């Protein structure tokens, strides 16, 4: 059993799942994994040596319980940015994906 599986899943965290759906539909490589009572999305993948961005929604982020996302990476001059929607995070990832040579159909 994973250590994060010990936490009951908070079903109110829907923005992070929406981000996963947007990335999947756009065929942008990423992973979705459980973290505490919620989720973490890693782009391009958690095991990729050059992780660009991770997005979290769980009890430990700054906006606990309010169904918004916190990211590390793709934040400009900031280390971490809070209070984002799935669409806002997706737009940043999509822009980066295209800049790195990914498909523009995303």
N, C-alpha and C positions, 0 to 999 in steps of 0.2 A: 504494500500500500504506500502510495506517495505521501509525503508529509503534508502536502496541501489538501489531500483528500480527507483529512481529519476534520476540516471545517465544513459545516453544513453550507451548501450552495445558496447564496442569496439570489433569488429569482427576479429581484427588482433591477438587477444590472443588465439592462437591455442594450445600451448604447455600444458597449464593447462587442456584443454579439452582432449588432448591426454593422459595425466596422468590419468584422470577419466576413459577413455576407457581401459587403461592398468590394472588399479585396478579392474574395473568391470569384465574384462575378466578373471582375476586371482582369482576372488571371494574374494577379500580382502575388509573387511568392511571399508567404508569411506562415507563421504557426500560431495556433490558438491553444493555450494550455491553462489548466486550473491554477489559481494562485490564491491561497487562503480561502475566503468565501466567494471569490469571484474569478476573474480571468486576466491573462496577459496575452497580448498579441505582439509578436516579434517580427520585424521586417528587416531584411528579407527572411531570415530564419534564425532561431535561437542559436543554432550550432554554427552559423555562418561566421567566419573570422572577422568580418567587417559589419557587425550589426549596426544598422543605420538608426533605427528607432524602435523603442518598445512603448506600448500603450497598456495601461493597467486600469482596472476598475475592480477594487476590492476594499475591504474594511481598513486597510492601511493607507489608502491614498488620502490626500488632503480634503477631498470632497466626499467623505464617507457617507454613503447612503443616498446620494442625490442624483444618481444615474448620469454622471458625466465622467469624462476620461482625463487621465493624467498621462503625459508623455515625457519621455526622455529621448532627446535626439530630435532633429528637425525643429528646433526651438529658437533659431536665431542665436542671439547672444546669451540666452538663458540656458541653464542646465536642465531644468524641469519646467513644464508648463501645465497648469491645471485648468479645469473648467471647460473642457472642449467637448464638442459633439462628435459623433461618429463621422459626419460629413466633413467637418473641419479637419479631422485627423486624416481621413481618406484623401482629401484634396492635397494635403502636404505630401503624403506618401506617393500619390499619383504623379505629382510634379517632379519629385525626386526620381521615381521610376522612369519616367520619360527622359529626364536629363541624363540618366545612366544608360540610355539606349533601349529601354523597354518599349513595348508596343504602344502606339498612340491611340489604339482602340480601347485602351483601358478606361 
